């Protein structure tokens, strides 16, 4: 499973999702849209918006995702939460 998390610096919702993924020992890639304009353009192209956090889970896009939404997608992929 490949997870990419697009985040803005200082975003508390991103921090919550990152904490959840870390607690579950689920690897993910971070793309900081604040410090890298190319990531900002990338997130807008794939999701149509720029909210944080936005995740790509095996190509499924979760714009402005909550911990609960991430957990639901992981459960559908067989990750026991």
N, C-alpha and C positions, 0 to 999 in steps of 0.2 A: 504494500500500500504506500502510495506517495501522497504526502500532505504538504502543502505550501500555505503558509500563513502570511498574509499581507497585513502589515500593521503600521500605525503611525506612532512616532515616539511619544511616550507618556500616556498612551491610551489605556485606561483602566480595564476596558472590556477585553482588549488584546492580552493584557497581563493575566486576566482571569482564565482565558482560553489556554494560554501558554502554561499556566500553573496546572490546569487540568490535564493537559497532554503530558506534562512532565511527571505528574503524579501517577499517571497510567503507564509511564515508560513507553510512550508512543513517539517515535522519531518524527520530526518535521523540519522543514526548511523555513527560515524566516526571511521575508523580503520587506525591508523597512522603506515605506513609500515616502517618508519624510526626508530621508537622507539620500535617496536615489530616485531622481525624476523618471528614470526609465521604468522602474517598478510601478510608479504612479500611473504612467501611461498604460502599462501592462494590465493593471487591475481594472482600469476603466474600459479597456478593450474587451476583457473577458467577462466583466460583470455589469457593465453599463453604469457604474457608479464608483465612488471613491471612499466609501465608508470603511471603518476599521473596527474590528478585524473582518477581513474577508478571507475565506479559505477555499482552497481547491483540494478536494479529497478524491484522488483518482479521477480527476476531471469534473467531478460534481462541484459546482460553485455554490458557496454559502456566503452571500453578501451580508455584511453587518451581523455576523453570527454570534449567537450566545453559546455558553457552555452546554446548555440543554440541547440545542440544535446539533452541535458537534457530536454530543453523546448519542443522539438518535441516529445520525449517519454512521457512526462507528458500529453501533449495535446492528444495523442492517448489513454491515460488512463482516459480521461474526466476531467483533471485538466485545468481550463480556465486560460490561461496566458495572 
